[in-house]
Amino acid sequence: MTLLRRFAILAALLAGLPGGLGASQAPALEDAAALRAIARDAYVWGYPMVDLQAILAAQVIDPASPEYKGPLNAIGHVRNVATPADRAVIAPNVDTPYSYAWLDLRREPVVIEVPAFDDGRYVAVQLFDAYTWIVGYISPRTNGRKGGRFLVAGPDWAGATPAGVDGVFRSSTTLALAMVRTQLLGPGDLPNVHAVQDGFRVQGLSAALGRTPPAVPAWLPPPAPLDLRASPTDPRFFDVLAWMMTFAPALPEEQALRERFAHIGLRDGHYAPPAGGEAAIAEGMAEGLAAMRAGAGQIRSSAEIFGSCEQLGTDYLKRGLGAMLGILGNSAEEYLGVGYQGDASGQPFDGSKRYTIRFTPETLPPVGAFWSITVYGADRLLYANAIDRQVINSPMLPSLRREADGSIVLHVQHDDPGEPRRANWLPVPKGPFVLTFRTYQPSDAIRDGRWRAPPVVPEDCPLIELIKG
């Protein structure tokens, strides 16, 4: 091998993600290093699609799944928020029951009818394509609370927007997901949540117009889903990815990328690695996983890893990290997590201590929708406790006790603080625990860092006197 050739291969290997993905000139296949580099990049590029396929399988493909929500182009609802008895989802949101609609856009667009809902309630439709890019939102931020009819179209649709449609969303793939969050305002509010959920309608454009719908071709037989947390480098990864690629026509800017992936046998609907290349491809997958794990340690905000195609561009590593760290997350305009990693002194939370969080009237989170602080055990599952409280959120503000100066002091501790503190008590486990602070429709002050969450202060910490002052 010539020195020049060796340098070219080394350059391809050292080209950091995502830049290495765009190379149109694939190295010769006889070089194991070249196969590793291509497999590494394909792994990072395809990780979100493989992860998404597992959700699709559970919610649509397998009617026997406990997570089954219904067929394509229909909406299925989760009628309650998570409880401590639910063990399947890590760090679940307990503020908003979910609804899901998987949209088949191969032959025609789909119409989503959103009901009007009451002031003070947050209801948001978040749209994703099969890459997990965020296509758009229908929420109080974008549409108020008046509801409406919205068209979701695939990449090849060229029809006219029919009358009575309030907005059009374009998916870059022929498979899309509409995920709906409907805010629960309190324990007695579930009937109202159900009424909002029942007001949603999802149907193909032809059905919405009273016409005969076009015939839709059958899918290729779907592969068995892959649990990437349990088996992140399973060789079946590329079989699943090839199947998902059938819903994702190559974007103009990714033509060269798809051609490069073909050198490891990865094409739409088909994966056949070159003879003798399996070991090098497996090594490339491991390199891709290592790159993602290393990148995960550098992420400081969900705003870095969730967004639209326009926002994330060709940064496939960050798109992959979004799936690895919490697939189907929100963009910063709609949601931002603002803490906590530890207490005021940087120490991990320990339920053998007692903590406080103090909000002055001027330092309550400036949000357009709502905020919440949720407690989880060290396993990031909800903590069962005597008063069945896992969250304190802004809908609870009228019931929270205020100090003489108008401040609200939350008591984060294991033992019952007694009256009158009990109203502001967030029970935690006796040992290690986790707090998640969520803000929905965060203001610019939250997003640019001018507003910061007040610290979680151990009661015997001298910092509390400074904070009180």
C-alpha positions as CSV (number, residue, x, y, z in Angstrom):
1,M,0.0,0.0,0.0
2,T,1.4,3.4,-0.9
3,L,2.2,6.0,1.7
4,L,-0.4,8.3,0.1
5,R,-3.0,5.6,0.3
6,R,-2.2,5.0,4.0
7,F,-2.5,8.7,4.7
8,A,-5.9,8.8,3.0
9,I,-7.2,6.0,5.2
10,L,-5.8,7.5,8.3
11,A,-7.5,10.8,7.4
12,A,-10.8,9.1,6.9
13,L,-10.5,7.5,10.4
14,L,-9.5,10.7,12.1
15,A,-12.1,12.8,10.4
16,G,-14.4,13.6,13.4
17,L,-18.1,13.1,13.2
18,P,-20.1,14.4,11.4
19,G,-17.6,15.6,8.8
20,G,-16.4,12.1,7.9
21,L,-19.9,11.1,6.9
22,G,-20.0,13.4,3.9
23,A,-17.1,11.8,2.0
24,S,-18.2,10.8,-1.4
25,Q,-15.1,8.8,-2.2
26,A,-15.3,5.5,-0.3
27,P,-12.0,3.8,0.4
28,A,-11.2,0.5,-1.2
29,L,-13.1,-2.4,0.3
30,E,-10.0,-4.6,0.7
31,D,-9.0,-2.3,3.6
32,A,-10.4,-3.3,6.9
33,A,-9.8,0.2,8.2
34,A,-12.1,1.5,5.4
35,L,-14.9,-0.9,6.4
36,R,-14.6,0.1,10.0
37,A,-14.8,3.8,9.2
38,I,-17.9,3.4,7.1
39,A,-19.6,1.1,9.6
40,R,-18.8,3.5,12.4
41,D,-20.4,6.4,10.6
42,A,-23.4,4.3,9.5
43,Y,-23.9,3.2,13.1
44,V,-24.0,6.8,14.4
45,W,-26.2,8.0,11.5
46,G,-28.7,5.1,11.9
47,Y,-28.8,4.7,15.7
48,P,-32.0,6.9,16.1
49,M,-33.8,5.0,13.4
50,V,-33.0,1.6,14.9
51,D,-34.1,2.8,18.3
52,L,-37.3,4.3,16.9
53,Q,-38.2,1.0,15.2
54,A,-38.4,-0.7,18.6
55,I,-41.0,1.9,19.7
56,L,-42.9,1.4,16.4
57,A,-42.8,-2.4,16.8
58,A,-44.3,-2.1,20.4
59,Q,-46.9,0.5,19.5
60,V,-48.0,-0.5,16.0
61,I,-46.6,-3.7,14.6
62,D,-47.2,-6.1,17.6
63,P,-50.9,-6.1,18.8
64,A,-49.9,-8.3,21.6
65,S,-47.4,-5.8,23.0
66,P,-48.4,-4.1,26.3
67,E,-47.4,-0.9,24.7
68,Y,-49.7,-1.3,21.6
69,K,-51.5,1.9,20.7
70,G,-53.3,0.9,17.5
71,P,-52.8,0.7,13.7
72,L,-51.2,3.3,11.5
73,N,-53.1,6.6,10.9
74,A,-55.0,6.3,14.2
75,I,-54.4,7.7,17.6
76,G,-54.0,5.8,20.8
77,H,-54.0,7.3,24.3
78,V,-52.3,6.6,27.6
79,R,-55.0,7.5,30.1
80,N,-52.9,8.1,33.1
81,V,-49.5,9.4,34.1
82,A,-46.8,7.0,35.4
83,T,-46.9,5.7,38.9
84,P,-44.3,4.0,41.1
85,A,-45.7,0.7,40.0
86,D,-44.6,1.4,36.4
87,R,-41.0,0.1,35.9
88,A,-40.6,0.1,32.1
89,V,-39.8,3.8,31.5
90,I,-36.8,5.5,33.1
91,A,-37.4,9.0,34.6
92,P,-41.1,9.2,33.4
93,N,-42.8,12.5,33.0
94,V,-45.8,12.6,35.5
95,D,-47.2,15.9,34.2
96,T,-48.7,15.0,30.9
97,P,-50.4,11.8,29.8
98,Y,-49.4,10.9,26.2
99,S,-51.1,10.0,23.0
100,Y,-49.5,8.5,19.9
101,A,-50.3,8.5,16.2
102,W,-48.0,6.8,13.7
103,L,-48.6,8.3,10.2
104,D,-48.2,6.4,6.9
105,L,-47.5,9.1,4.3
106,R,-46.5,6.8,1.4
107,R,-49.6,7.5,-0.7
108,E,-51.2,10.6,0.7
109,P,-51.0,13.1,3.6
110,V,-52.7,12.6,6.9
111,V,-55.0,15.1,8.6
112,I,-54.7,15.7,12.4
113,E,-57.7,17.4,14.0
114,V,-56.8,19.0,17.3
115,P,-59.6,20.0,19.7
116,A,-59.8,23.4,21.4
117,F,-58.9,23.3,25.1
118,D,-59.2,25.4,28.1
119,D,-56.9,28.3,29.2
120,G,-54.2,27.3,31.6
121,R,-53.8,23.8,30.1
122,Y,-50.8,22.8,28.0
123,V,-51.6,20.5,25.1
124,A,-48.9,19.9,22.5
125,V,-48.6,17.8,19.3
126,Q,-44.9,17.1,18.5
127,L,-44.2,15.7,15.1
128,F,-41.2,13.6,14.2
129,D,-39.9,12.0,11.0
130,A,-38.3,8.6,10.9
131,Y,-34.8,10.1,11.4
132,T,-36.2,11.5,14.8
133,W,-35.8,15.1,13.6
134,I,-38.6,17.3,14.9
135,V,-40.9,18.3,12.1
136,G,-42.8,20.8,14.1
137,Y,-45.3,21.6,16.9
138,I,-49.0,22.3,17.3
139,S,-49.0,23.9,20.8
140,P,-50.1,27.0,22.7
141,R,-46.8,28.6,21.6
142,T,-47.5,28.0,17.9
143,N,-51.3,27.9,17.6
144,G,-52.9,29.1,20.8
145,R,-55.6,26.9,22.3
146,K,-58.1,27.1,19.5
147,G,-57.4,23.7,17.9
148,G,-57.7,23.2,14.2
149,R,-57.0,20.8,11.3
150,F,-53.4,20.2,10.2
151,L,-52.0,18.4,7.3
152,V,-48.8,16.2,7.6
153,A,-47.4,15.4,4.1
154,G,-44.5,13.1,3.0
155,P,-41.5,14.2,0.9
156,D,-43.2,13.5,-2.5
157,W,-46.6,15.0,-2.1
158,A,-47.3,17.8,-4.5
159,G,-51.0,18.4,-4.1
160,A,-52.9,21.6,-3.2
161,T,-53.7,22.4,0.4
162,P,-57.4,21.7,0.8
163,A,-59.8,24.3,2.3
164,G,-60.2,24.2,6.1
165,V,-56.6,23.2,6.8
166,D,-54.9,25.5,9.3
167,G,-51.3,24.4,8.7
168,V,-49.1,22.0,6.7
169,F,-46.1,20.1,8.0
170,R,-43.6,18.4,5.7
171,S,-41.9,15.2,6.8
172,S,-38.7,14.2,5.1
173,T,-39.8,10.6,5.5
174,T,-42.9,8.6,4.5
175,L,-43.3,7.5,8.1
176,A,-43.9,10.0,10.9
177,L,-45.0,10.1,14.5
178,A,-47.3,12.5,16.2
179,M,-46.8,12.5,20.0
180,V,-49.3,14.4,22.1
181,R,-48.8,15.7,25.6
182,T,-52.0,16.7,27.5
183,Q,-51.3,18.4,30.9
184,L,-52.8,16.9,34.0
185,L,-53.7,19.8,36.3
186,G,-54.3,17.7,39.5
187,P,-55.4,14.4,40.8
188,G,-59.1,15.1,40.0
189,D,-58.4,16.3,36.5
190,L,-58.2,13.0,34.6
191,P,-61.7,13.2,33.2
192,N,-60.9,16.5,31.7
193,V,-57.7,15.1,30.2
194,H,-59.6,12.2,28.7
195,A,-62.1,14.6,27.2
196,V,-59.3,16.5,25.5
197,Q,-57.7,13.3,24.2
198,D,-61.0,12.1,22.8
199,G,-61.3,15.2,20.8
200,F,-58.3,14.3,18.5
201,R,-59.0,12.8,15.1
202,V,-56.4,11.3,12.7
203,Q,-57.3,10.2,9.2
204,G,-55.9,10.1,5.7
205,L,-56.6,13.1,3.5
206,S,-59.0,11.2,1.2
207,A,-61.1,10.1,4.2
208,A,-61.1,13.6,5.5
209,L,-62.4,14.8,2.1
210,G,-65.0,12.0,1.8
211,R,-63.1,10.3,-1.0
212,T,-62.0,6.8,-1.7
213,P,-58.5,6.4,-0.3
214,P,-55.7,5.2,-2.5
215,A,-54.3,1.7,-2.1
216,V,-51.3,1.5,0.2
217,P,-48.6,-1.1,-0.5
218,A,-47.7,-3.6,2.2
219,W,-44.5,-3.1,4.1
220,L,-41.6,-5.3,3.7
221,P,-41.7,-7.9,6.5
222,P,-40.5,-6.0,9.6
223,P,-37.4,-7.3,11.4
224,A,-37.6,-8.1,15.1
225,P,-36.9,-5.0,17.1
226,L,-33.5,-4.5,18.7
227,D,-33.0,-3.3,22.3
228,L,-30.0,-1.0,21.9
229,R,-29.6,-0.6,25.7
230,A,-29.2,-4.4,26.1
231,S,-27.4,-5.2,22.8
232,P,-26.0,-2.0,21.3
233,T,-23.8,-3.7,18.7
234,D,-25.9,-6.6,17.8
235,P,-25.2,-7.5,14.1
236,R,-28.9,-7.3,13.4
237,F,-28.6,-3.5,13.8
238,F,-28.1,-3.0,10.1
239,D,-31.0,-5.3,9.1
240,V,-33.3,-3.1,11.2
241,L,-31.7,0.1,9.8
242,A,-32.1,-1.1,6.2
243,W,-35.8,-1.7,6.8
244,M,-36.2,1.8,8.3
245,M,-34.4,3.3,5.3
246,T,-37.3,2.2,3.1
247,F,-39.3,5.0,4.7
248,A,-36.5,7.5,4.3
249,P,-35.8,8.5,0.7
250,A,-32.2,9.8,0.4
251,L,-32.0,13.5,0.9
252,P,-30.2,15.4,-1.8
253,E,-27.4,16.3,0.6
254,E,-27.1,12.6,1.6
255,Q,-26.8,11.0,-1.8
256,A,-23.0,10.5,-1.4
257,L,-23.5,9.3,2.1
258,R,-25.9,6.6,1.0
259,E,-23.5,5.6,-1.8
260,R,-20.8,5.3,0.8
261,F,-22.9,3.1,3.1
262,A,-23.6,0.8,0.2
263,H,-20.0,-0.3,0.3
264,I,-20.7,-2.2,3.5
265,G,-23.9,-3.7,1.9
266,L,-26.3,-1.3,3.5
267,R,-29.1,-0.3,1.1
268,D,-32.8,0.6,1.4
269,G,-34.6,-2.6,2.5
270,H,-31.5,-4.8,2.2
271,Y,-28.3,-5.5,4.1
272,A,-25.6,-7.9,2.8
273,P,-22.1,-7.3,4.2
274,P,-19.2,-8.0,1.9
275,A,-17.7,-11.5,2.3
276,G,-15.1,-11.4,5.0
277,G,-16.0,-7.9,6.1
278,E,-18.1,-8.9,9.1
279,A,-15.4,-8.5,11.7
280,A,-14.3,-5.1,10.5
281,I,-17.9,-3.9,10.4
282,A,-18.4,-5.1,14.0
283,E,-15.3,-3.2,15.0
284,G,-16.7,-0.1,13.3
285,M,-20.0,-0.4,15.2
286,A,-18.0,-0.6,18.5
287,E,-16.1,2.5,17.4
288,G,-19.4,4.3,16.7
289,L,-20.8,3.3,20.1
290,A,-17.6,4.5,21.8
291,A,-17.8,7.8,20.0
292,M,-21.4,8.2,21.2
293,R,-20.6,7.3,24.8
294,A,-17.7,9.8,24.8
295,G,-20.0,12.5,23.3
296,A,-22.7,11.8,25.9
297,G,-20.4,13.1,28.6
298,Q,-20.1,16.4,26.9
299,I,-23.8,17.2,26.6
300,R,-25.0,19.8,29.1
301,S,-28.5,20.6,27.8
302,S,-31.3,18.9,25.9
303,A,-31.2,21.9,23.6
304,E,-27.9,20.5,22.1
305,I,-29.4,17.1,20.9
306,F,-33.1,17.6,20.0
307,G,-34.3,19.7,17.2
308,S,-35.2,20.0,13.5
309,C,-33.2,19.0,10.5
310,E,-32.4,22.7,10.1
311,Q,-31.2,23.1,13.7
312,L,-29.1,19.9,13.9
313,G,-28.0,19.8,10.2
314,T,-25.5,17.1,9.6
315,D,-24.4,16.7,13.2
316,Y,-25.5,13.1,13.3
317,L,-23.6,12.4,16.4
318,K,-25.8,14.8,18.4
319,R,-28.9,13.3,16.7
320,G,-27.7,9.9,17.8
321,L,-27.1,11.1,21.3
322,G,-30.6,12.4,21.5
323,A,-31.8,8.9,20.9
324,M,-29.3,7.3,23.3
325,L,-30.0,9.8,26.2
326,G,-33.8,10.0,25.8
327,I,-35.3,9.5,22.4
328,L,-38.1,11.8,21.2
329,G,-37.2,14.7,23.3
330,N,-38.4,18.3,22.9
331,S,-36.7,21.3,21.3
332,A,-35.6,24.1,23.6
333,E,-38.5,26.4,22.4
334,E,-41.0,24.0,23.9
335,Y,-39.2,22.4,26.8
336,L,-35.9,22.6,28.7
337,G,-34.6,20.7,31.7
338,V,-32.8,23.1,34.0
339,G,-31.4,20.8,36.8
340,Y,-30.4,19.2,39.1
341,Q,-27.0,17.4,39.1
342,G,-26.5,17.7,42.8
343,D,-27.0,19.9,45.8
344,A,-25.6,23.4,46.4
345,S,-22.2,22.1,47.3
346,G,-22.0,19.8,44.3
347,Q,-22.7,16.6,46.3
348,P,-25.0,13.9,45.1
349,F,-28.5,13.9,46.7
350,D,-28.8,11.7,49.8
351,G,-32.1,11.2,51.5
352,S,-30.4,10.9,54.9
353,K,-30.1,14.7,54.7
354,R,-32.9,17.4,54.6
355,Y,-32.9,19.9,51.8
356,T,-34.7,23.1,50.8
357,I,-35.4,24.9,47.6
358,R,-36.4,28.5,48.0
359,F,-38.3,30.5,45.3
360,T,-38.8,34.2,45.9
361,P,-41.8,35.8,44.0
362,E,-39.2,37.2,41.6
363,T,-37.4,33.9,40.9
364,L,-40.3,31.6,40.1
365,P,-39.5,30.0,36.7
366,P,-40.5,32.3,33.8
367,V,-42.4,29.9,31.6
368,G,-45.2,30.2,29.1
369,A,-46.7,26.9,30.1
370,F,-45.7,25.2,33.4
371,W,-42.8,23.8,35.4
372,S,-42.3,20.8,37.6
373,I,-39.7,19.2,39.9
374,T,-40.0,15.4,40.0
375,V,-38.2,13.0,42.4
376,Y,-36.9,9.6,41.4
377,G,-34.9,6.9,43.2
378,A,-31.3,6.1,42.3
379,D,-32.8,3.8,39.6
380,R,-34.5,6.8,38.1
381,L,-37.9,5.3,38.8
382,L,-40.7,7.0,40.7
383,Y,-40.5,6.8,44.5
384,A,-43.5,5.4,46.4
385,N,-44.3,7.4,49.6
386,A,-46.9,7.9,52.2
387,I,-48.5,10.9,50.6
388,D,-48.2,9.6,47.0
389,R,-46.5,12.7,45.9
390,Q,-43.7,12.4,43.3
391,V,-43.8,16.0,41.9
392,I,-44.3,19.6,42.9
393,N,-45.3,21.8,39.9
394,S,-46.7,25.2,39.0
395,P,-50.4,24.0,39.1
396,M,-49.8,23.4,42.8
397,L,-48.8,27.0,43.5
398,P,-52.1,28.0,45.0
399,S,-51.9,25.2,47.6
400,L,-48.3,25.8,48.6
401,R,-47.4,27.6,51.8
402,R,-45.7,31.0,51.5
403,E,-43.3,32.7,53.8
404,A,-44.0,36.2,55.2
405,D,-42.0,37.7,52.3
406,G,-44.0,35.7,49.7
407,S,-41.3,33.1,49.1
408,I,-42.0,29.5,48.7
409,V,-39.7,27.0,50.4
410,L,-39.9,23.4,49.2
411,H,-38.9,20.8,51.8
412,V,-37.1,17.9,50.0
413,Q,-36.5,15.2,52.6
414,H,-37.4,11.6,53.6
415,D,-39.2,12.2,56.9
416,D,-42.5,14.0,57.2
417,P,-41.6,17.7,58.2
418,G,-45.0,18.1,59.9
419,E,-47.4,21.0,59.8
420,P,-47.2,23.6,58.3
421,R,-44.3,22.4,56.2
422,R,-46.1,19.3,54.9
423,A,-47.9,21.3,52.2
424,N,-44.5,22.0,50.6
425,W,-43.0,18.6,51.2
426,L,-41.4,16.6,48.3
427,P,-40.7,13.1,49.8
428,V,-37.5,11.4,48.8
429,P,-36.0,7.9,49.5
430,K,-33.8,7.4,52.5
431,G,-30.7,6.9,50.3
432,P,-29.6,8.3,47.0
433,F,-32.2,10.0,44.8
434,V,-32.5,12.1,41.6
435,L,-34.4,15.4,41.0
436,T,-35.5,16.5,37.5
437,F,-36.6,20.1,36.9
438,R,-38.7,20.5,33.8
439,T,-39.8,23.8,32.2
440,Y,-42.4,23.9,29.3
441,Q,-42.2,26.8,26.9
442,P,-39.3,28.3,28.8
443,S,-38.7,32.0,28.4
444,D,-35.6,33.5,26.7
445,A,-34.2,34.1,30.2
446,I,-34.2,30.4,30.9
447,R,-32.9,29.4,27.5
448,D,-30.0,31.9,27.5
449,G,-29.1,31.2,31.1
450,R,-30.0,34.5,32.7
451,W,-32.5,32.6,34.9
452,R,-31.1,29.7,36.9
453,A,-32.8,27.2,39.1
454,P,-32.4,28.0,42.8
455,P,-30.0,25.6,44.5
456,V,-31.0,22.6,46.5
457,V,-29.5,23.4,49.9
458,P,-28.9,21.0,52.8
459,E,-30.6,22.5,55.9
460,D,-27.3,22.5,57.8
461,C,-25.4,24.2,55.0
462,P,-24.3,27.8,55.7
463,L,-25.2,28.7,52.2
464,I,-28.9,28.7,53.1
465,E,-28.4,31.9,55.2
466,L,-26.9,33.6,52.2
467,I,-29.8,32.5,50.0
468,K,-32.4,33.7,52.6
469,G,-30.7,37.1,52.6
